[in-house]
């Protein structure tokens, strides 16, 4: 089994999901008492959030690079960034650390392609929705991503990710608003909805929408398992 390194804490809530899903995935494949051989480097989310709010991606890169170095020194053969937004610097990290960084958007694009969808809605932080790092990976597979056009909707998603979902807080009112936003994207032609933040699966579940959902946490974890057993 290949050893992987998880960059977590962004937030700890979704990092625990990664750890659970990866271990369950290994056990499903190998049975018995077989589980994932992995290392976890968990950051203080507040430090990352401060950098992001100041658009200081260089500081975030330096922090994550040090974490990756720690994981590499422990024998990690690939890196899993347990957060969609951090993939803004994934390609740069991969080049600097000289290890594969399994890209969440690239893996999601593969899953969407399997269902032969051409247009999907993307929900996530404002960084993920508005910048190109995620959408470009989809476009490379011929998939168009659309995002909410209402600024209040984008602000709502961004706020709840950092200030509520990132602390494990989910409310009925929040769920209702998320579903309304997703349904507006479906109305605008989305054939599927990407849960493009590793915390959004806490609020949108399978069966909540009339189209397929793409749980990026689950997709990413499965890709990690495939790497470990390759």
Helices and strands as residue ranges (DSSP letters): E 4-8, H 12-30, E 38-42, H 45-53, H 57-73, E 78-81, G 85-89, H 90-97, E 100-101, H 104-114, E 119-123, H 126-130, H 133-139, E 144-146, H 151-163, G 165-167, H 172-187, E 192-195, G 200-202, E 212-215, H 216-228
